[in-house]
Amino acid sequence: MLRIILFLGTNLAIMLVLGVVTSIFGIDRWAYAHSGIDLQGMLIFCAVFGMGGAFISLALSKWMAKMSVGAQVIAEPRNESEQWLFNTIRTHAQNAQIGMPEIAIYDAPEMNAFATGMSKNHALVAVSTGLLRSMNRDQVSAVLGHEITHVSNGDMVTLALIQGVLNTFVMFLARIIGGVIDSAMSGGRDGDRGGGIGYFFIVIILQTLLGVLATIIVMWFSRWREFRADAGGAKLGGRQNMISALQALAGTDNSTLPKAFQAFGINGEHGVARLFMSHPPIEERIAALRNNPQ
C-alpha cells in the first residue's frame, strides 16, 4: 500500500511542478498555440513530460520511502532477529532469481511491509516493527515472499509505464480541451491564442480531474497485481503461512495512517471507495489462495 501511495503522490507533485515550469518558460504556450494544427507534436510534447514524470517518480521511490517512514537501512545484522530477516530475504531473493535488495526496518505499530525500487536487482524491502512483533516467523516469511514477488514481477516498473502512458493522455486531453474552452471563452479570436492565465488554470483543473480518473486505473492494476504477489508469497513462504498472515492482517486497524490514506488501507472497503483502493479486500485474497492451489 505505502509504495503505491508514495509513488502516486510523488508523481502528482512532479506533474504539477512540470506543469508550472512549462508555463513559466513558455513551453505550454507554444504547445497551446500549435495544438490546433499539430496534434502529433502536442502528443509528443505530453509524452516526454508524462513519461518523464512517471520515471522520475520511480527513481525517487526508494529515497521517498525511506524518508517518509524514517526507515533505517540495515547494512549488517545487529542481532539474531535481524540475522533471521537477512537470511529469509536472501533465500527468497535467490529463489526468485533477483539481486539481494536493501533491507530496512521502520518504527510503526501497524503490521506492514513494502518493496520498491527501479529494478529487480536494486530494490528495497522495508518491514515495520509492528509486523515483526505481531506475526510469527512463518507469517513474516510469507509476507516477505509477497514483497519479493512484487520485485521479481517488476511491478513498480510496470506501474511506472502505465502511469507514464496515463500521464501522457491526461496532459494531452487537458490541453486540447483547455484550448477549446479557452478559445470559446475568448470568442475564437486568433489574436487571443497563446495560452494566457485563463488557459493555465483551465488546464490545471482539467489535469487534476482527469488525474483522478487515471488513479482509478492505476489502483485497479495494483489490486490485480496483489493477487499475483500473494501467490508468490505462498510459493516462497508457504501457502498456509500466507493465508495465516492475511488472516492476521484482517484484524488490524490502520488508524495510525493519515486520514487521506485510510481509503487505501489493506483491510478493504466496498462501494465507490473500492475504486481507489490499492489492495483487494482481505477475504478475497484469502479466497483466491484457497481456490487456486499450486
Helices and strands as residue ranges (DSSP letters): H 2-24, H 27-34, H 39-69, E 72-73, H 80-96, E 102-106, E 113-117, E 123-128, H 129-134, H 137-152, H 155-185, G 190-192, H 197-237, H 239-250, G 259-264, G 271-276, H 282-291
